[in-house]
Amino acid sequence: MSTPLVGALIGAILAVVALQFGFWGFVLVIVFGAVGALVAALVSGRVDFASLRDVLTGRRSSK
């Protein structure tokens, strides 16, 4: 799938969620989606948890 197509599908899904569940339902879907993506990246090894923790606590830069 091309990037514009994926973006259009995500936009359509979010529009349906916003119309169906209102603003707070929309926000909840966005938050859970972001958390799910982060957990998936951690589990797959694409993101190193120790480095992420260090960046968030200000111990090291993200470079």
N, CA, C and O atoms as a GROMACS GRO file, in nm:
protein
  252
    1MET      N    1   0.084  -0.119   0.000
    1MET     CA    2   0.000   0.000   0.000
    1MET      C    3   0.088   0.124   0.000
    1MET      O    4   0.192   0.130   0.066
    2SER      N    5   0.045   0.222  -0.075
    2SER     CA    6   0.121   0.346  -0.081
    2SER      C    7   0.091   0.432   0.042
    2SER      O    8  -0.013   0.418   0.106
    3THR      N    9   0.183   0.520   0.072
    3THR     CA   10   0.168   0.608   0.188
    3THR      C   11   0.044   0.696   0.180
    3THR      O   12  -0.027   0.709   0.280
    4PRO      N   13   0.013   0.758   0.066
    4PRO     CA   14  -0.110   0.838   0.060
    4PRO      C   15  -0.237   0.756   0.083
    4PRO      O   16  -0.332   0.804   0.144
    5LEU      N   17  -0.237   0.633   0.036
    5LEU     CA   18  -0.354   0.548   0.057
    5LEU      C   19  -0.371   0.512   0.204
    5LEU      O   20  -0.482   0.514   0.257
    6VAL      N   21  -0.261   0.480   0.269
    6VAL     CA   22  -0.267   0.450   0.413
    6VAL      C   23  -0.316   0.572   0.490
    6VAL      O   24  -0.399   0.560   0.580
    7GLY      N   25  -0.263   0.690   0.456
    7GLY     CA   26  -0.306   0.813   0.521
    7GLY      C   27  -0.454   0.841   0.500
    7GLY      O   28  -0.523   0.884   0.592
    8ALA      N   29  -0.502   0.816   0.379
    8ALA     CA   30  -0.644   0.837   0.350
    8ALA      C   31  -0.732   0.740   0.428
    8ALA      O   32  -0.837   0.779   0.480
    9LEU      N   33  -0.691   0.616   0.438
    9LEU     CA   34  -0.767   0.516   0.516
    9LEU      C   35  -0.771   0.551   0.664
    9LEU      O   36  -0.875   0.542   0.728
   10ILE      N   37  -0.657   0.592   0.718
   10ILE     CA   38  -0.653   0.631   0.859
   10ILE      C   39  -0.741   0.753   0.882
   10ILE      O   40  -0.814   0.759   0.981
   11GLY      N   41  -0.736   0.850   0.792
   11GLY     CA   42  -0.821   0.968   0.804
   11GLY      C   43  -0.969   0.934   0.799
   11GLY      O   44  -1.048   0.989   0.875
   12ALA      N   45  -1.006   0.842   0.710
   12ALA     CA   46  -1.147   0.802   0.700
   12ALA      C   47  -1.193   0.731   0.826
   12ALA      O   48  -1.304   0.755   0.875
   13ILE      N   49  -1.109   0.644   0.879
   13ILE     CA   50  -1.144   0.573   1.003
   13ILE      C   51  -1.159   0.672   1.118
   13ILE      O   52  -1.254   0.662   1.196
   14LEU      N   53  -1.067   0.767   1.129
   14LEU     CA   54  -1.076   0.866   1.237
   14LEU      C   55  -1.198   0.956   1.219
   14LEU      O   56  -1.258   0.997   1.319
   15ALA      N   57  -1.236   0.987   1.098
   15ALA     CA   58  -1.356   1.067   1.075
   15ALA      C   59  -1.481   0.993   1.121
   15ALA      O   60  -1.569   1.052   1.184
   16VAL      N   61  -1.489   0.865   1.090
   16VAL     CA   62  -1.603   0.784   1.135
   16VAL      C   63  -1.606   0.778   1.288
   16VAL      O   64  -1.713   0.790   1.348
   17VAL      N   65  -1.491   0.759   1.350
   17VAL     CA   66  -1.485   0.754   1.497
   17VAL      C   67  -1.530   0.887   1.555
   17VAL      O   68  -1.607   0.889   1.652
   18ALA      N   69  -1.483   0.998   1.498
   18ALA     CA   70  -1.521   1.130   1.550
   18ALA      C   71  -1.671   1.153   1.536
   18ALA      O   72  -1.734   1.208   1.627
   19LEU      N   73  -1.729   1.112   1.425
   19LEU     CA   74  -1.873   1.131   1.405
   19LEU      C   75  -1.955   1.040   1.496
   19LEU      O   76  -2.060   1.079   1.546
   20GLN      N   77  -1.907   0.919   1.517
   20GLN     CA   78  -1.981   0.821   1.596
   20GLN      C   79  -1.971   0.847   1.746
   20GLN      O   80  -2.072   0.839   1.817
   21PHE      N   81  -1.851   0.878   1.796
   21PHE     CA   82  -1.827   0.884   1.940
   21PHE      C   83  -1.796   1.023   1.993
   21PHE      O   84  -1.780   1.038   2.114
   22GLY      N   85  -1.788   1.123   1.909
   22GLY     CA   86  -1.762   1.259   1.955
   22GLY      C   87  -1.614   1.285   1.977
   22GLY      O   88  -1.529   1.202   1.946
   23PHE      N   89  -1.588   1.402   2.032
   23PHE     CA   90  -1.449   1.448   2.049
   23PHE      C   91  -1.370   1.357   2.141
   23PHE      O   92  -1.259   1.317   2.106
   24TRP      N   93  -1.423   1.324   2.259
   24TRP     CA   94  -1.346   1.245   2.355
   24TRP      C   95  -1.324   1.102   2.308
   24TRP      O   96  -1.222   1.041   2.339
   25GLY      N   97  -1.418   1.047   2.234
   25GLY     CA   98  -1.396   0.916   2.174
   25GLY      C   99  -1.285   0.922   2.071
   25GLY      O  100  -1.203   0.830   2.062
   26PHE      N  101  -1.282   1.029   1.995
   26PHE     CA  102  -1.176   1.051   1.897
   26PHE      C  103  -1.041   1.059   1.965
   26PHE      O  104  -0.945   0.995   1.921
   27VAL      N  105  -1.032   1.137   2.073
   27VAL     CA  106  -0.906   1.152   2.147
   27VAL      C  107  -0.863   1.018   2.205
   27VAL      O  108  -0.745   0.983   2.201
   28LEU      N  109  -0.957   0.943   2.259
   28LEU     CA  110  -0.926   0.813   2.317
   28LEU      C  111  -0.871   0.717   2.212
   28LEU      O  112  -0.776   0.644   2.240
   29VAL      N  113  -0.927   0.716   2.094
   29VAL     CA  114  -0.878   0.629   1.985
   29VAL      C  115  -0.735   0.669   1.947
   29VAL      O  116  -0.651   0.582   1.926
   30ILE      N  117  -0.708   0.798   1.939
   30ILE     CA  118  -0.573   0.846   1.905
   30ILE      C  119  -0.473   0.803   2.012
   30ILE      O  120  -0.365   0.754   1.980
   31VAL      N  121  -0.508   0.822   2.140
   31VAL     CA  122  -0.417   0.786   2.249
   31VAL      C  123  -0.390   0.636   2.250
   31VAL      O  124  -0.275   0.595   2.259
   32PHE      N  125  -0.495   0.554   2.241
   32PHE     CA  126  -0.475   0.410   2.242
   32PHE      C  127  -0.398   0.363   2.119
   32PHE      O  128  -0.318   0.270   2.129
   33GLY      N  129  -0.419   0.426   2.006
   33GLY     CA  130  -0.343   0.392   1.886
   33GLY      C  131  -0.195   0.422   1.903
   33GLY      O  132  -0.110   0.343   1.863
   34ALA      N  133  -0.164   0.536   1.963
   34ALA     CA  134  -0.024   0.573   1.986
   34ALA      C  135   0.042   0.478   2.086
   34ALA      O  136   0.156   0.436   2.066
   35VAL      N  137  -0.029   0.444   2.193
   35VAL     CA  138   0.024   0.350   2.291
   35VAL      C  139   0.046   0.213   2.227
   35VAL      O  140   0.148   0.149   2.250
   36GLY      N  141  -0.049   0.168   2.147
   36GLY     CA  142  -0.035   0.040   2.078
   36GLY      C  143   0.083   0.038   1.984
   36GLY      O  144   0.155  -0.061   1.976
   37ALA      N  145   0.104   0.147   1.911
   37ALA     CA  146   0.218   0.155   1.820
   37ALA      C  147   0.350   0.153   1.896
   37ALA      O  148   0.445   0.089   1.852
   38LEU      N  149   0.356   0.222   2.010
   38LEU     CA  150   0.477   0.222   2.091
   38LEU      C  151   0.506   0.084   2.147
   38LEU      O  152   0.621   0.038   2.144
   39VAL      N  153   0.404   0.016   2.198
   39VAL     CA  154   0.423  -0.119   2.252
   39VAL      C  155   0.468  -0.214   2.141
   39VAL      O  156   0.557  -0.296   2.163
   40ALA      N  157   0.408  -0.204   2.025
   40ALA     CA  158   0.447  -0.290   1.912
   40ALA      C  159   0.593  -0.264   1.871
   40ALA      O  160   0.666  -0.358   1.841
   41ALA      N  161   0.634  -0.138   1.870
   41ALA     CA  162   0.772  -0.106   1.835
   41ALA      C  163   0.869  -0.158   1.940
   41ALA      O  164   0.978  -0.204   1.906
   42LEU      N  165   0.832  -0.150   2.068
   42LEU     CA  166   0.917  -0.203   2.174
   42LEU      C  167   0.930  -0.354   2.165
   42LEU      O  168   1.040  -0.408   2.178
   43VAL      N  169   0.818  -0.424   2.142
   43VAL     CA  170   0.819  -0.570   2.134
   43VAL      C  171   0.897  -0.618   2.013
   43VAL      O  172   0.970  -0.718   2.022
   44SER      N  173   0.883  -0.550   1.901
   44SER     CA  174   0.951  -0.592   1.779
   44SER      C  175   1.099  -0.557   1.780
   44SER      O  176   1.175  -0.604   1.695
   45GLY      N  177   1.142  -0.475   1.875
   45GLY     CA  178   1.282  -0.439   1.884
   45GLY      C  179   1.319  -0.317   1.802
   45GLY      O  180   1.437  -0.283   1.793
   46ARG      N  181   1.223  -0.251   1.742
   46ARG     CA  182   1.253  -0.132   1.662
   46ARG      C  183   1.287  -0.012   1.750
   46ARG      O  184   1.350   0.083   1.704
   47VAL      N  185   1.245  -0.016   1.877
   47VAL     CA  186   1.274   0.090   1.973
   47VAL      C  187   1.338   0.025   2.095
   47VAL      O  188   1.284  -0.072   2.149
   48ASP      N  189   1.451   0.077   2.138
   48ASP     CA  190   1.520   0.027   2.256
   48ASP      C  191   1.462   0.095   2.380
   48ASP      O  192   1.465   0.217   2.391
   49PHE      N  193   1.408   0.014   2.473
   49PHE     CA  194   1.341   0.069   2.591
   49PHE      C  195   1.438   0.150   2.677
   49PHE      O  196   1.400   0.256   2.726
   50ALA      N  197   1.559   0.102   2.698
   50ALA     CA  198   1.656   0.173   2.782
   50ALA      C  199   1.689   0.310   2.722
   50ALA      O  200   1.696   0.409   2.794
   51SER      N  201   1.709   0.315   2.592
   51SER     CA  202   1.739   0.443   2.527
   51SER      C  203   1.619   0.537   2.534
   51SER      O  204   1.635   0.657   2.556
   52LEU      N  205   1.500   0.482   2.515
   52LEU     CA  206   1.379   0.564   2.524
   52LEU      C  207   1.363   0.622   2.664
   52LEU      O  208   1.330   0.740   2.679
   53ARG      N  209   1.387   0.540   2.765
   53ARG     CA  210   1.377   0.587   2.904
   53ARG      C  211   1.480   0.697   2.930
   53ARG      O  212   1.448   0.797   2.994
   54ASP      N  213   1.604   0.679   2.881
   54ASP     CA  214   1.707   0.780   2.902
   54ASP      C  215   1.672   0.912   2.835
   54ASP      O  216   1.695   1.019   2.892
   55VAL      N  217   1.617   0.906   2.715
   55VAL     CA  218   1.578   1.028   2.645
   55VAL      C  219   1.466   1.099   2.721
   55VAL      O  220   1.468   1.221   2.736
   56LEU      N  221   1.367   1.022   2.767
   56LEU     CA  222   1.253   1.084   2.836
   56LEU      C  223   1.291   1.143   2.972
   56LEU      O  224   1.229   1.238   3.018
   57THR      N  225   1.392   1.086   3.036
   57THR     CA  226   1.435   1.138   3.166
   57THR      C  227   1.545   1.243   3.153
   57THR      O  228   1.589   1.299   3.254
   58GLY      N  229   1.591   1.272   3.030
   58GLY     CA  230   1.688   1.375   3.008
   58GLY      C  231   1.831   1.335   3.032
   58GLY      O  232   1.918   1.421   3.044
   59ARG      N  233   1.858   1.207   3.041
   59ARG     CA  234   1.996   1.162   3.066
   59ARG      C  235   2.084   1.171   2.942
   59ARG      O  236   2.203   1.199   2.953
   60ARG      N  237   2.025   1.148   2.825
   60ARG     CA  238   2.099   1.154   2.700
   60ARG      C  239   2.012   1.221   2.596
   60ARG      O  240   1.890   1.230   2.611
   61SER      N  241   2.077   1.268   2.491
   61SER     CA  242   2.000   1.324   2.380
   61SER      C  243   1.952   1.211   2.292
   61SER      O  244   1.995   1.096   2.308
   62SER      N  245   1.864   1.242   2.199
   62SER     CA  246   1.811   1.141   2.110
   62SER      C  247   1.902   1.116   1.990
   62SER      O  248   1.867   1.038   1.902
   63LYS      N  249   2.016   1.180   1.985
   63LYS     CA  250   2.109   1.164   1.871
   63LYS      C  251   2.189   1.039   1.882
   63LYS      O  252   2.271   1.010   1.795
   0.00000   0.00000   0.00000
